[in-house]
Amino acid sequence: MDDIEQTKKLLKKNNQIKILKFMEKVDDTKKKKLADQILKLDFEQVNRLYKNRNAKFVNEKKIEPIKYINKNKLSSKEINEIKQIGDQVIEQGKYAVVTMAGGQGTRLGWKGPKGTFKLEKVGKYIFEILTETLLKAKEEYGKEVYWYIMTSIDNNDKTINFFEKHNYFGYPKEKVKFFKQNTLPLLDFDGNLLVDKNFEIRYASDGNGGVFQALKEDKIIEDMQVHNIQWVYVCGVDNIMANMVDDVLLGLAIKNKMPSASKSVKKAYPEEKVGIFCKKNGKPAIIEYIDMNEKMIYARDDENELLFGESNIVGHLFNIESVKELANYHFKYHCAKKKNPYIDENENEVIPNEPNSYKFEAFIFDGFEYLDDMIILRVNREDEFAPIKNATGNDSPQTAEKIYLQKYKQNIKNK
Ligand code: UTP
């Protein structure tokens, strides 16, 4: 049987109707191109992903509130002591930042990598703002931290070219490394693989939970060890206020002998649709708003604070041992509905206005269950959280700019 026939058989067996139709119609070069890809594809994985697309992960785990520390309530004596502990590690160059920039950013709808989006009122790109935060840390601690930026197959080259073009915004190039995360195929709602206008099967990054595996496979963990990195702060690309080098968070983790620490902000109101830190079966975890019942949503403690009120802002600190450990686990895949271009059966490109496909994603916080414990540090929303997710409305460039300018206008005026 030749490759084309074998491909058709495989497609039939796995119910890939759409590509099968292409295999009947298109010219030989395109047939060959598709066949080459199909024969390499792991259909067991594709079928498993589709079958589990609605899997629920809550099951019967015991869910309890998690303890947290409110940064505002620490006395200056405590702060000084904790800072000293954190400072030492940063000053000795044992601290690194990982920015997860492998997402598709479909909601923002920007044509390039999210970090290359320019905030018009601020007059800066997202990556530029993040770089400035790290440059400020250099001023404070006298040492540039190593910066590892996770990209995807879709945006890796564009991201690197952008940094090159802008001369790394003044950050020492030798301290910046890019690494690519793994991918998974995109599927339409009937389980068909998507094909793009170049007759390539469409893949997308495997979620921010893929960060640990990518750190291992791309030999970044090895690089960290060469540089004697002991602590790694992992955060998203889309929070322009991210305080990535925080000696208080670090000092707290070290002082309390914790393998990990995360930042939270106080939930704005009980019904807010955010992921909340909690404990599941005694281990740190995040509960999604959709999985919380009424009682949990409104429950309060003696000080009238929400019992489940610490929102996740995707800023997580891990010691290097935890990073190594987490890289050995296989995370489960969640399924998100996203807008992804494809070609229809007439080979016309379709750019959807509504979500049309499943993207399979591991979530970084699914790794928490493998950790013994975690410090949760509540920080001020207005100081550390201005996410850019949507093109307009909540969590958009407009809202983020407003928060940024409110905090920094004073400094800008003083310049
Ligand atoms: P989001 O869940 O907001 O996804 O990512 P997104 O892909 O950026 O945006 P939408 O949903 O398509 O609009 C949260 C953080 O995790 C990173 C993102 O870059 C962002 O910093 N991420 C997400 C990855 O690095 N890889 C992924 O596969 C997914």
Residues whose N, C-alpha, C, O or C-beta is under 5 A from the ligand:
A	BS01	UTP	M100 A101 G102 G103 Q104 G105 T106 R107 L108 S205 D206 G207 N208 G236 V237 D238 K389
